[in-house]
Amino acid sequence: MAQHNLGCLYDNGRGVPRDDDEALKWYKMAARQGHPVSQVNLGAFMREGRGVAQSDTKAVKWWQKAAAQGQGNGQVFLGNAYANGRGVAQSFAEAGGSGTERQLSKGM
């Protein structure tokens, strides 16, 4: 959790200068240890090419890990990736089955 929190501080420039490389370093550490929100954030960095080479495929892999743990944003991002065919073959069936519908029904 502390690694994730440090990633957030550097990601948003709170109390420290904003630094994508530092945020990425801390998110990676936390994500590799299974922290689902860090997995979502790491996927976003990869999708956007922040501090790393842009890769929709790598972003999807991190979102899959987060979604498998029930992390809502991971499910939504994964569903969007399937719906738009970014990093995976387009599949509306997978988009709906990734948890997106469950999140929408909860008002998220």
C-alpha positions in Angstrom: 0.0 0.0 0.0 2.8 2.4 0.8 4.3 1.8 -2.6 1.0 2.6 -4.3 0.6 5.8 -2.2 4.1 7.0 -3.2 3.2 6.3 -6.9 0.1 8.5 -6.4 2.1 11.3 -4.8 4.5 11.4 -7.8 1.7 10.9 -10.3 -0.2 13.9 -9.0 2.6 16.0 -7.7 1.3 16.1 -4.1 4.1 17.1 -1.7 6.7 16.2 -4.3 7.3 17.4 -7.9 5.2 15.5 -10.4 7.4 12.8 -11.9 6.1 10.1 -14.2 9.3 8.0 -13.9 9.0 7.9 -10.1 5.3 7.3 -10.2 5.9 4.4 -12.7 8.6 2.9 -10.5 6.3 2.8 -7.4 3.2 1.7 -9.3 5.3 -1.2 -10.8 6.5 -2.4 -7.4 3.0 -2.4 -6.0 1.4 -3.9 -9.1 3.9 -6.8 -9.2 2.9 -7.5 -5.6 -0.8 -7.7 -6.6 -2.1 -4.3 -5.7 -5.1 -3.9 -8.0 -5.3 -0.1 -8.1 -1.6 0.1 -9.0 -2.3 -2.4 -11.7 -5.0 -0.2 -13.1 -2.7 2.9 -12.9 0.2 1.0 -14.5 -2.1 0.0 -17.3 -3.1 3.6 -17.8 0.6 4.7 -17.9 1.2 2.0 -20.6 -1.8 3.0 -22.6 -0.8 6.6 -22.6 3.0 6.0 -23.0 3.8 7.9 -19.8 7.4 7.0 -18.9 7.2 3.8 -21.0 6.7 2.9 -24.7 3.0 3.1 -25.4 1.4 -0.3 -25.5 -2.3 -1.1 -25.5 -1.4 -4.8 -25.2 0.6 -4.4 -22.0 -2.1 -2.1 -20.6 -4.7 -4.7 -21.1 -2.6 -7.3 -19.3 -2.5 -5.2 -16.2 -6.2 -4.4 -16.4 -6.9 -8.1 -16.6 -5.0 -8.7 -13.4 -6.9 -5.9 -11.6 -10.3 -7.0 -13.1 -9.7 -10.6 -11.9 -9.4 -9.2 -8.4 -12.7 -7.4 -8.8 -11.2 -3.9 -9.1 -14.0 -1.8 -10.7 -11.8 0.6 -12.8 -9.8 -2.4 -14.1 -13.1 -4.0 -15.2 -14.3 -0.8 -16.9 -10.9 -0.1 -18.7 -10.8 -3.8 -19.8 -14.3 -3.6 -21.0 -13.5 -0.5 -23.0 -10.4 -2.1 -24.5 -12.5 -5.0 -25.7 -15.3 -2.7 -27.0 -12.8 -0.6 -28.9 -10.4 -3.3 -30.0 -7.4 -1.6 -28.2 -4.8 -4.2 -27.2 -7.2 -7.1 -27.8 -9.4 -8.2 -30.6 -12.7 -6.3 -30.6 -15.3 -8.3 -28.8 -18.6 -6.9 -27.5 -19.2 -10.2 -25.7 -16.0 -9.9 -23.8 -16.6 -6.2 -23.2 -19.9 -7.0 -21.4 -18.4 -9.9 -19.6 -15.4 -8.1 -18.1 -17.5 -6.7 -15.3 -18.5 -3.5 -16.9 -22.2 -4.3 -16.7 -21.9 -5.1 -13.0 -20.2 -1.8 -12.4 -22.7 0.1 -14.4 -25.6 -1.6 -12.5 -23.9 -0.3 -9.2 -23.9 3.2 -10.6 -20.1 3.3 -11.2 
